Amino acid sequence: MPREVARRRGAPQPAWRRDAVILLRVLGALLAWAAGAALGGLGPLALRSLMTPQEQRGPFGTLAILPSFLLGLIALLVYVRVVDRRPVASLGLPARGARTQWFRGALVGGLMMGIITLVWLTVVGGASVRGNGDAGRAFAGVTVALLVFMVQGPSEELLFRGYVQGTIAARWGVWAGVAVSAAIFGVLHGLNPSFGVVPAVNLILFGVAAAVYKLVADGGSLWGVFAIHTVWNWLQEFVFGLENSGTATNPGNVLFQLIPDKSRPSWVWGGGFGPEGTLGATIVLAALVATLLLERRARSAKVARAAA
């Protein structure tokens, strides 16, 4: 082999080409997940459910979205194994500490949504609370929804905080990974009903909070953010009966129903987008990010003192 050809083959790729490869990998993962989700949406259960408005579905209606998120998750895992040729665990799925991290994340997600609904919407926003008189139907609704959201939350988190954040961070650094994954997460919710400025800010802020939580609280593991996302969605939609990113459910399938005071400004009651459309969510999510960054700074200072 001529020496010049050997040198060319052994030479490192130019930076722009390496950057392009990373961006194409991220785009490929997004498309793989979307294709799996779209395929899941073509199933008979999903198609039948689409013919029934969300507000009229029975307590098992939430199952209609399960195939989409399950097949989206599977498609992403296949992409990681086949295209990236790396183990699925590399996305942030260590076995050690998984249970503890999940329950801690569930507590954090529950605390945040509890503050937004029971303090901001009820105390500040003047929302009233109504219970469900059909306890059996409510139990079926919240139980089925929890099982579905235990797939939906991890499916999205594996894509955004697992693949996108990790891939971008490996090339351009930790904070680029946080920013890009949060921005894409927010933008892809832009077609949801009642989307606006406050919901956009809060969805991006949720992405930032989840990304930073993954790094600081769980050392790069996804188990905690799986639980945060699951409990966050489940509580707002099926325990408190509010819109979940603009999507409302049948009041007959929820445990309680918070009825916002719609005479207040939209940033107080959510403007039809749910808790994620409120200033209360902005405050709670910003507080979590600030707490995590202060914890990270304190750890860094402790390490620096120990090394001095």
NORRAPE-V972787 format. One line per field, one symbol per residue. ss: DSSP state (2 for helix, 1 for strand, 0 for the rest). psi: psi as a letter, one per 30 degrees, with the letter a starting at -180 (. if undefined). burial: b if it has 9 or more other ideal C-beta (glycine too) atoms within 8 Angstrom, else e. Layout:
ss: ???
psi: ???
burial: ???
This chain:
ss: 00222222220000222222222222222222222222220002222222000222000022222222222222222222222200022220000002222222222222222222222222220001111000222222222222222222222222222222222222220222222222222220000000002222222222222222222200000022222222222222222000010010002220011110000002222000012220222222222222222222222222222220
psi: kkeeeeeeefkkkleeeeeeeeeeeeeeeeeeeeeeeeeeffleeeeeeffkkefglafgfffefeeeeeeeeeeeeeeeeeefhlkefffhhkekgeeeeeeeeeeeeeeeeeeeefeeeeeefgklkklkfieeeeeeeeeeeeeeffeeeeeeeeeefdeeeeeeefeglefeeeeeeeeeeeefgfflkgkaeeeeeeeeeeeeeeeeeeeeeghfkfeefeeeeeeeeeeeefefhlkjhfkllkffgleljkjljgfllefeffgffaefglfeeeeeeeeeeeeeeeeeeeeeeeeeeef.
burial: eeeeebeeeeeeeeeeebbebbeebbebbbebbbbbbbbbbeeebbbbbeebebeebebebbbbbbbbbbbbbbbbbbbbbeeeeeeeeebbbeeebbeebbbbbbebbbebbbbbbebbbbebbebebeebeeeebbebbbebbbebbbbbbbbbbbbbbbbbbbbbbebeeeebbbbbbbbbbbeebeebebbbebbbbbbbbbbbbbbbbbbbbbeebbbbbbbbbbbbbbbbbbbbbbbbbbbebbbbbbbbbbebbeebebebbbbbbbbbbbbbbbbbbbebbeebbebbeeeeeeeeeeee
